[in-house]
Amino acid sequence: MRSIALIPARLESTRLSRKLLRELNGIPLIVRTVQNIIDFKLFDEVHVITDSIDIKYILDKYSISNFLSEEDHETGTDRVAEYADNFDCDIIINIQGDEPFIQKKNLQIILSEFKNDHDKIIDVISLKKRIDNQIDINNDNNVKVVTDANDFANFFSRSPIPYNRSNSFNQYYKHIGIYAFRKKALMEFPKMFVSEIEKAEKIEALRFIYNDKKIKLLEIHNNIISIDTEEDFIEAEKFIHD
């Protein structure tokens, strides 16, 4: 099974401007993320897909393989799908450029799940982590997910789901935005119907559900630090120095 990692890298960010070029302990964030993935030695190829000449310049400086996106894209999945057909592979994993501390074991379980899916029932695999803090549950920056008995996604939302009418429910899960696709499913993504629900929630995973694709959610227990705000960046700097 041949697998590659594609890392979408958009320059502008709503909450933290030009964050991928900001330096963590002297190294640009996007470079830290990519070097971490390369060091795992899990993938046959690792590439960055970017919309920015500035990011491309930095990646070239560090001899990191990259492609300049030719189109404007609504989502990171659309961005990596633009180049999916260029690669001879079975699995394409989309890793966010703002996650420099992702652990190798989190990616290993994804590849293992695909390897064991002999009937090719699974179209997409992603990750989830249980959250108990009410602040995290109510935070609309945290996408929540509910799954069926076989851990296939039923729905994603920025709202707490399910609604806790009984006040006794305590099994909320946060979606971790790492996607691994069968190549065919990824190439179909830009052509899929975009529902009003996806537009309202701004969650691209809903497109797969709406179009009858199977998303398997694997549970992890470690924290993955995504850098979305100035506070996240400060925490990341502390993490490096600790």
Residue pairs with C-beta under 8 A, 6 or more apart in sequence:
1 90
1 91
1 111
1 114
1 115
2 44
2 88
2 89
2 90
2 91
3 42
3 43
3 44
3 89
3 90
3 91
3 92
3 93
3 111
3 114
3 180
4 43
4 44
4 45
4 46
4 47
4 87
4 89
4 91
4 92
4 93
5 37
5 42
5 43
5 45
5 46
5 47
5 92
5 93
5 95
6 47
6 48
6 49
6 80
6 83
6 84
6 92
6 93
6 94
6 95
7 30
7 33
7 34
7 37
7 46
7 47
7 48
7 49
7 94
7 95
7 96
7 97
8 48
8 49
8 50
8 76
8 77
8 79
8 80
8 94
8 96
8 97
9 20
9 30
9 48
9 49
9 50
9 51
9 52
9 55
9 66
9 97
10 20
10 50
10 51
10 52
10 76
10 79
11 18
11 20
11 21
11 50
11 51
11 52
11 54
11 55
12 18
13 19
13 20
13 98
13 228
15 228
15 229
16 22
16 227
16 228
16 229
16 230
16 232
16 233
18 54
19 29
19 98
19 227
19 228
19 233
20 28
20 29
20 30
20 55
20 97
20 98
21 28
21 29
21 30
21 54
21 55
21 58
22 28
22 29
22 233
23 29
24 32
24 100
24 233
24 236
24 237
24 240
25 237
25 240
25 241
27 35
28 58
29 97
29 98
29 100
29 227
30 48
30 55
30 58
30 59
30 97
31 58
31 59
31 62
31 64
32 100
33 95
33 96
33 97
33 98
33 99
33 100
33 102
34 46
34 48
34 59
34 62
34 64
34 97
35 62
35 64
36 100
36 101
36 102
37 43
37 46
37 95
37 102
37 107
38 46
40 104
40 107
42 104
42 107
42 108
42 111
43 93
44 89
45 65
45 87
45 89
46 65
47 65
47 66
47 67
47 83
48 55
48 59
48 64
48 65
48 66
48 67
48 97
49 66
49 67
49 69
49 79
49 80
49 82
49 83
50 56
50 59
50 66
50 67
50 68
50 69
51 68
51 69
51 72
51 73
51 79
53 68
55 66
56 66
56 68
59 65
59 66
60 66
67 83
69 79
69 82
70 82
71 82
73 79
73 82
74 204
75 204
76 94
76 96
76 204
77 94
77 179
77 186
77 189
77 204
78 189
78 190
78 204
80 92
80 94
80 186
81 186
81 187
81 189
81 190
82 190
84 92
84 183
84 186
84 187
85 187
87 183
89 183
90 114
90 182
90 183
91 111
91 114
91 180
91 181
91 182
91 183
92 180
92 181
92 183
92 186
93 107
93 110
93 178
93 179
93 180
93 181
94 178
94 179
94 180
94 181
95 102
95 107
95 178
96 177
96 178
96 226
98 226
98 227
98 228
99 178
99 224
99 225
99 226
99 227
100 225
100 227
100 236
101 224
101 225
101 236
101 239
102 178
102 224
103 222
103 224
105 222
106 127
106 176
106 178
106 220
106 222
106 224
107 178
109 218
109 220
110 125
110 127
110 178
110 180
110 218
111 180
113 122
113 125
113 216
113 218
114 122
114 125
114 180
114 182
120 182
121 214
122 182
122 214
122 215
122 216
123 181
123 182
123 185
123 208
123 213
123 214
123 215
124 179
124 180
124 181
124 182
124 185
124 205
124 208
124 213
124 214
124 215
124 216
125 179
125 180
125 215
125 216
125 217
125 218
126 153
126 175
126 176
126 177
126 178
126 179
126 180
126 205
126 215
126 216
126 217
126 218
127 175
127 176
127 178
127 217
127 218
127 219
127 220
127 224
128 145
128 147
128 173
128 174
128 175
128 176
128 217
128 218
128 219
128 220
129 173
129 174
129 176
129 219
129 220
129 221
129 223
129 224
130 171
130 172
130 173
130 174
130 219
130 221
131 137
131 142
131 172
131 173
131 174
132 170
132 172
136 142
136 174
137 144
137 160
137 172
138 160
140 158
140 159
141 158
141 228
142 158
142 174
142 175
143 156
143 157
143 158
143 174
143 175
143 177
143 203
143 205
144 156
144 157
144 158
144 159
144 160
144 161
144 172
144 173
144 174
144 175
145 153
145 155
145 156
145 161
145 173
145 174
145 175
145 205
145 217
146 153
146 154
146 155
146 161
146 162
146 173
147 153
147 154
147 173
147 217
148 154
150 216
151 216
151 217
151 218
151 219
152 214
152 215
152 216
152 217
153 205
153 208
153 209
153 215
153 216
153 217
154 209
155 161
155 206
155 209
156 175
156 201
156 203
156 205
156 206
156 209
157 201
157 203
158 201
158 202
158 203
160 172
161 172
162 169
173 217
173 219
175 205
175 217
176 220
176 224
177 226
178 224
179 205
181 189
185 208
185 213
188 211
189 207
189 208
192 207
192 208
192 210
192 211
193 207
193 210
193 211
194 207
195 206
195 207
195 210
197 206
197 210
198 204
198 206
198 207
198 210
205 215
208 215
209 215
225 232
225 235
225 236
225 239
226 232
227 233
227 236
